[in-house]
Amino acid sequence: MKVTKKMGLVTAAVMMMLTAACGSTTGTTTTGAKPAATENTAKTTPAPAPADKKITLGFAQVGAESGWRSANTKSVQDSAKEAGFDLKFSDAQQKQENQIKAIRTYIQQKVDVISFSPVVESGWDTVLKEAKDAGIPVILTDRAVDSKDTSLYVSFIGSDFVEEGRRAGKWLVDQSKDKKETVNIVELQGTTGSAPANDRKSGFEEVIKSNPNLKVIASQTGDFTRAKGKEVMQAFLKANKKIDVLYAHNDDMALGAIQAIEAAGLKPGKDIIIISIDGVKDGFVAASEGKINFIVECNPLLGPQLMQAVRDVLGSKQIPKRIVTKEGVFTSEDAKRELANRQY
């Protein structure tokens, strides 16, 4: 897409390269991007602008529903400050209408770039077209949209949620390969309609179907929050006499579920095997204590990558349409070794 707003050189401080985001110093969580084919890149050709003009970035965040999200927000804010950008930030409180309102405000303010992490996947075409018509490039972070018109955004930076679900499922399949009896699984889903909830569910189901003994007996949204995770797990325990495995779409829900499991007189990680996704510090603490058995990492430190993408887009450079972060997986023993390195 072509950016019609006048842009140009920025100060030397803005042009400094940021180091890649990394939630670990062990090498298992290095953040990077997969190469993209030429046809999947977006090129912009902004016109020259005053050398002292500051880049203005409008960022509409989902909310503050989890430790992961708080770390993601801090990464964006710190990285924007380091880059010398003027960051206009809004918290949608997990409501799509709030994000749409924020994006329209950014359009009215004539920011240089708009970025947001969509609350849900659908319902964005109208506002994204408004941004496109205004000549403002949009970069998605963390979560995708399901629009068929991919010209409405320049790039999507974030994790492969389907692969995260597959990794969770593969570990369970490997652990259950010698079991002859049925393994009863309960699932705490993320926010209904969100990309991570949809994809982590489908990736997990895709893999566990290879073992007919693995059976999901209950699946319900915990809205990615600790409180809701506890509430739903309490309901699961009351409704099901035998639960062997909990698969939680994020650490916060898993941590809430642990409270419910312990309150029921059971031992998390032993009586009920727990698989979670994210890798926040609280999750690693629980894993190091043996309460979470397996964590699939989802790196929230996307700020540096986002700021580099903003600079590249406004500098007429080609960037991949899809930038995937690199992430690791951790058993309880891995978590013990990695805990001291968690930045979030």
Secondary structure, 3 states (H helix, E strand, C coil): CCCCCECCCCCCCCCCCCCCCECCCCCCCECCCCCCCHHHEECCCCECCCCCCCCEEEEEECCCCCHHHHHHHHHHHHHHHHHCCEEEEEECCCCHHHHHHHHHHHHHHCCCEEEECCCCCCCCHHHHHHHHHCCCCEEEECCCCCCCCHHHCCEEEECCHHHHHHHHHHHHHHHCCCCCCCEEEEEEECCCCCHHHHHHHHHHHHHHCCCCCEEEEEEEECCCCHHHHHHHHHHHHHHCCCCCEEEECCHHHHHHHHHHHHHCCCCECCCEEEEEEECCHHHHHHHHCCCCCEEEECCCCCHHHHHHHHHHHHCCCCEECEEECCCCEEEHHHHHHHHHHCCC
